[in-house]
């Protein structure tokens, strides 16, 4: 069956000599926060990435630039071939889960939807990450966070059936991504995959992707894709995958952050790249949220220590 991109990506044509890995890139929005704020609090945790390192900010200030405000283009984050920076199938990522508190200098990880999308539907995706064709405005996939409480679970929908005779779960109008007052039928959304993120510590996080079975909105019992950070001191991800007929997992995608502040995606042929483009966009926002929570917790500890020190100093002065 065709993927959401409209291409059959399950088998490499034997008549073509293709490289074994598809190399793509897209902007890593989390780099700004990582370099400018996270490393100022945890300078020994990881090595700096990105093109610059700003002076440590006021830890308790709320006016620092967010990744979204600083680096997200008005028409979305483009997906490009890594070798020459040309567009990959005109794909762009836009939207946000809205995980960041406005009082912390950010209202969303991705600032806005593509201009063609806004013009067509007159609405912005406030709680969704959207993969679309920048040239035509056609939406390919929609990522929805099931709940902001507890470990993240993200439902990924396709605008095309993934399985034969698959029933749609909802429409874009139902979730606010299309004009509900229009007489034209709203595009359907079909369950495609569900991503779970488990693990409490910073880099011991486990990612699992469960594919839709095509019946009653259900997903497989065992994940088709699973992955972790490449090592205990890296932001990179290694994803392993298997087909329905395979018992063992094998490498299918690596995700790393390059010094220029871009995600580098190495995707095996035979694997649908749109799924891992969605994964990259989801990781970008969820991992920045994880860093922000660590910084907030550390700032509270520092403030608590400062107040305790001030209290002891006041008691000492009072005794004298």
SULZIWO-V233774 format. One record per residue. RES is the residue in one small letter. SS is DSSP state (h for helix, s for strand, l for the rest). OMEGA is omega in radians with two decimals (* if undefined). BURIAL is # if it has 16 or more other ideal C-beta (glycine too) atoms within 10 Angstrom, else .. Layout:
BEGIN
[[RES:SS:OMEGA:BURIAL] [RES:SS:OMEGA:BURIAL]]
END
This chain:
BEGIN
[[x:l:3.14:.] [x:l:3.07:.] [x:l:3.07:#] [x:l:3.11:#] [x:l:3.14:#] [x:l:-3.14:.] [x:l:3.05:.] [x:l:-3.03:.] [x:l:-3.07:#] [x:l:-3.11:.] [x:l:3.09:.] [x:l:-3.14:.] [x:l:-3.10:.] [x:l:-3.09:.] [x:l:-3.13:.] [x:l:3.04:.] [x:l:-3.10:.] [x:l:3.04:.] [x:l:-3.06:.] [x:l:-3.06:.] [x:s:3.05:#] [x:s:-3.09:#] [x:s:3.14:.] [x:s:3.11:#] [x:s:3.00:#] [x:s:-3.07:#] [x:s:3.06:#] [x:l:-3.05:#] [x:l:-3.11:#] [x:h:-3.05:#] [x:h:-3.13:#] [x:h:-3.12:#] [x:h:-3.12:#] [x:h:-3.10:#] [x:h:-2.98:#] [x:h:-3.08:#] [x:h:-3.07:#] [x:h:-3.09:#] [x:h:3.09:#] [x:h:3.11:.] [x:h:-3.10:#] [x:l:-3.02:.] [x:l:-3.10:.] [x:l:-3.05:.] [x:l:-3.08:.] [x:l:3.07:.] [x:l:-3.12:.] [x:l:3.05:.] [x:l:3.14:#] [x:l:-3.00:#] [x:l:-3.08:.] [x:l:3.08:.] [x:l:-3.09:.] [x:l:3.08:.] [x:l:-3.14:.] [x:l:-3.13:.] [x:l:2.99:.] [x:l:-3.00:.] [x:l:-3.07:.] [x:l:-3.12:.] [x:l:3.14:.] [x:l:-3.04:.] [x:l:3.13:.] [x:l:-3.13:#] [x:l:3.07:#] [x:l:3.07:#] [x:h:-3.09:#] [x:h:-3.07:#] [x:h:-3.04:.] [x:h:-2.92:.] [x:h:-3.06:#] [x:l:-3.12:#] [x:l:-3.06:.] [x:l:-3.11:.] [x:l:3.03:#] [x:l:3.11:#] [x:s:-3.08:#] [x:s:3.02:#] [x:s:-3.02:#] [x:s:2.94:#] [x:s:-3.10:.] [x:l:-3.01:#] [x:l:-3.06:.] [x:l:3.09:.] [x:l:3.06:.] [x:l:-3.06:.] [x:s:3.04:.] [x:s:3.10:#] [x:s:3.12:#] [x:s:-3.06:.] [x:s:3.03:#] [x:s:3.07:#] [x:s:3.12:#] [x:s:3.11:#] [x:s:-3.05:#] [x:l:2.98:#] [x:l:-3.14:#] [x:l:-3.04:#] [x:l:-3.02:#] [x:l:3.13:#] [x:l:3.13:.] [x:h:-3.11:.] [x:h:3.09:.] [x:h:3.01:#] [x:l:-3.13:#] [x:l:3.08:#] [x:l:3.10:#] [x:l:-3.13:#] [x:l:3.07:#] [x:l:-2.91:#] [x:l:-3.07:#] [x:l:3.07:#] [x:l:3.13:#] [x:l:-3.10:#] [x:h:3.13:.] [x:h:3.12:#] [x:h:-3.13:#] [x:h:-3.12:#] [x:h:-3.06:.] [x:h:-3.02:#] [x:h:3.12:#] [x:l:3.08:.] [x:l:3.04:#] [x:l:3.07:#] [x:l:-3.06:#] [x:l:-3.07:.] [x:l:-3.11:#] [x:s:2.95:#] [x:s:-2.98:#] [x:s:3.00:#] [x:s:-3.04:#] [x:s:3.07:#] [x:s:-3.07:#] [x:l:-3.08:#] [x:l:-3.08:.] [x:l:-3.06:.] [x:l:-3.11:#] [x:l:3.11:.] [x:s:-3.13:#] [x:s:-3.10:#] [x:s:3.12:#] [x:s:3.12:#] [x:s:-3.09:#] [x:s:3.07:#] [x:s:-3.06:#] [x:l:3.14:.] [x:l:3.07:.] [x:l:3.14:.] [x:l:3.11:.] [x:l:3.12:.] [x:l:-3.09:.] [x:l:2.97:#] [x:s:-3.07:.] [x:s:3.06:#] [x:s:-3.14:#] [x:s:-3.13:#] [x:s:3.02:#] [x:s:3.06:#] [x:l:3.07:#] [x:l:3.10:#] [x:l:3.10:#] [x:l:3.12:#] [x:l:3.09:.] [x:l:3.12:.] [x:l:3.11:.] [x:l:3.11:#] [x:l:3.11:.] [x:l:3.11:#] [x:l:-3.11:#] [x:s:3.05:#] [x:s:3.13:.] [x:l:3.08:#] [x:l:-3.13:#] [x:l:-3.11:.] [x:l:3.03:#] [x:l:3.14:.] [x:l:3.08:#] [x:l:-3.10:#] [x:l:-3.10:.] [x:l:-3.14:.] [x:l:-3.12:.] [x:l:3.10:.] [x:l:3.12:.] [x:l:3.13:.] [x:l:-3.14:.] [x:l:3.11:#] [x:l:3.12:#] [x:s:3.04:#] [x:s:-3.07:#] [x:s:3.07:#] [x:s:-3.09:#] [x:s:-3.10:#] [x:s:3.06:#] [x:s:-3.11:#] [x:s:3.05:#] [x:s:3.14:#] [x:s:-3.10:#] [x:s:3.11:.] [x:l:-3.04:.] [x:l:-3.11:.] [x:l:-2.90:.] [x:l:-3.04:#] [x:l:3.04:#] [x:l:-3.08:.] [x:l:-3.11:#] [x:s:-3.11:.] [x:s:3.12:#] [x:s:3.10:#] [x:s:3.12:#] [x:s:-3.10:#] [x:s:3.11:#] [x:s:3.11:#] [x:l:3.13:#] [x:l:-3.12:#] [x:l:3.03:.] [x:l:3.09:.] [x:l:-3.11:#] [x:l:3.13:.] [x:s:-3.08:#] [x:l:-3.11:.] [x:l:3.11:.] [x:l:-3.06:.] [x:l:3.02:#] [x:l:-3.13:#] [x:s:3.12:#] [x:s:-3.10:#] [x:s:3.11:#] [x:s:3.03:#] [x:s:-2.98:#] [x:l:2.99:.] [x:l:-3.06:.] [x:l:-3.10:.] [x:l:-3.05:.] [x:l:3.03:.] [x:l:-3.09:#] [x:l:3.12:.] [x:s:2.97:#] [x:s:3.13:#] [x:s:3.08:#] [x:s:-3.11:#] [x:s:3.06:#] [x:l:3.08:#] [x:l:-3.14:.] [x:l:-3.08:.] [x:l:-3.08:.] [x:l:3.12:.] [x:l:-3.07:.] [x:l:3.09:.] [x:l:3.04:.] [x:s:-3.08:.] [x:s:3.13:.] [x:s:-3.13:#] [x:s:2.95:#] [x:s:-3.11:#] [x:s:3.13:#] [x:s:3.09:#] [x:s:-3.08:#] [x:l:-3.14:.] [x:l:3.13:.] [x:l:3.07:.] [x:l:3.12:#] [x:s:2.93:#] [x:s:2.99:#] [x:s:-3.13:#] [x:s:3.05:#] [x:s:-2.98:#] [x:s:3.13:#] [x:s:3.03:#] [x:l:-3.03:.] [x:l:3.09:.] [x:l:-3.11:#] [x:l:-3.11:#] [x:h:-3.11:#] [x:h:3.12:#] [x:h:-3.09:#] [x:h:2.95:#] [x:h:3.07:#] [x:h:3.12:#] [x:h:-3.13:#] [x:h:3.13:#] [x:h:3.11:#] [x:h:3.12:#] [x:h:-3.11:#] [x:h:-3.09:#] [x:h:-3.08:#] [x:h:-3.11:#] [x:h:3.06:#] [x:h:3.07:#] [x:h:3.12:#] [x:h:3.11:#] [x:h:3.14:#] [x:h:3.12:#] [x:h:3.09:.] [x:h:3.12:#] [x:h:3.11:#] [x:h:-3.14:.] [x:h:3.13:.] [x:h:3.11:.] [x:h:3.11:.] [x:h:3.09:.] [x:h:3.13:.] [x:h:3.14:.] [x:h:3.12:.] [x:h:3.10:.] [x:h:-3.14:.] [x:h:3.12:.] [x:h:3.11:.] [x:h:3.12:.] [x:h:3.11:.] [x:h:3.13:.] [x:h:3.10:.] [x:h:3.14:.] [x:h:3.10:.] [x:h:3.12:.] [x:h:3.13:.] [x:h:3.12:.] [x:h:3.13:.] [x:h:3.12:.] [x:h:3.12:.] [x:l:*:.]]
END
